[in-house]
Amino acid sequence: MTINLSEHLTSSLLEVRVSGKLSAEDYRQFEPAVVSLIEQAEKIDILFVMHDFHGWDLGGIWEDIQFATRHCSDINKIAMVGETAWEKWMSMICRPFTMSSIRYFSADQESDARDWLAES
């Protein structure tokens, strides 16, 4: 699993780039960056870019559910950028579990995802 995080304090944006399969340990690495940015900005946006992504292991699924529960009101928008139809389907499944606006973009639409996140 590879996970890369980039924080943009001026725009309250957290970029998350993932490949492989997410585990519980990946969430323990990811969540402190989310909490730190939320403490500084109150509400944030997330650009979640998936490349060669294979989903979650069992621990990762559990951590994802807990993460969504803890931060459901801290995130304005989540732009999911992916390469496969199942990733688009996953973005639709996530909607009932968060108060965030979620939108899926194909890999060649990353700039469109950034534009959407920048809109008020």
N, C-alpha and C positions, 0 to 999 in steps of 0.2 A: 504494500500500500504506500502510495505517495500522496502527501497532503502538503500544500503550500499555502500560506496565509499572507495577505498583504492588507494592512490597515491604511485607510485614507481618512484621517481625522477631519479634514476640512469639509468633506462631503458625507461624513458618517457612513462610509462604505467599507465593508469587509469583503475582500475577494478571497474565495476559497477555491483552489484548484485541486481536484482529486483524480486519482487513477487507481486501478486495482480494486480491492474490496475493503470497505470501512469496518473497523473493529471498535470495541469499547475503548481501547487505548487511544485510538485516533480522536475520539470525542473528548478524552481527558486532555489531549493536546489542543484541540480546537476551541473548547469552551472557554478557557481563560482569556483568549483573545476576544471572544464575543463579549464576555463580562466586562473586560477592560474598556472596550469601545462603548458599550452601553453606559458605563459609569461616566464617561466623558461626554457622550452625545445624547443620552437618554433614550433615543430611538435610533435604530440603524437600518441600513439596507444591506443585503447580501447578494453578491454575484457568485453563484455556485457553478463552476465550470467543470464538467465531467469529460475526461478523455480516457478512453480505454477503461471505462468504469465497469465494475462487475457487481455492484450492489453492496450489501452488508452481510457480515456474518451474524450469528445469533446475538452475540453480545452487542454488536453495533446496532442492530434493530432495537434492542431494549434501550440503549443509550440515546438513540434518535427519538424514541417516544418520550423519554424523560426530558431531553433537551427541548423538544417542542412544548411540553407542558410548562417547563420553567420559564421559557422565553416567549410564549405565545403573544404577549402584549408589548414586547420590547423591539420587535422587528416590524418595520413598515412594509417593505417589499423584499421579495426573494425572486431574483431572476435566475432560472436554471438553464444552463447552456449545455446541450448534449449532442450525442451522435446517433442515438438509436430510438426506435419507436417506444420501447419499454420505458425509457427515461422520460419521454413525454407523458406517457400514461402515469408514471410515478408522480409527476408534478400535479396531475389532476387528483390523484388519491390523497395527496398531502393537504389539499385545501381545507377539508373539514376539521383538521387538527390544529389549525393556527388562525389567528386573527390577521395575519399578514396577507397582502396581495401576492399571489404567486403566478408567475408567467413563464412558460417554456419557450426557449429559442433554440434553433438548430445551430450547430457549430459555426456555420458561416454567418450567423447573425449576432455575434458577440457585441459588435458596435451598436446594434439596435437594442440589445439588452442593457448596455450602459446608458443609452439615451433614455430608455424607459425608466431606469432607476433614477436618473437625474430630474425627471419630471416631478413637479410638486404633487 
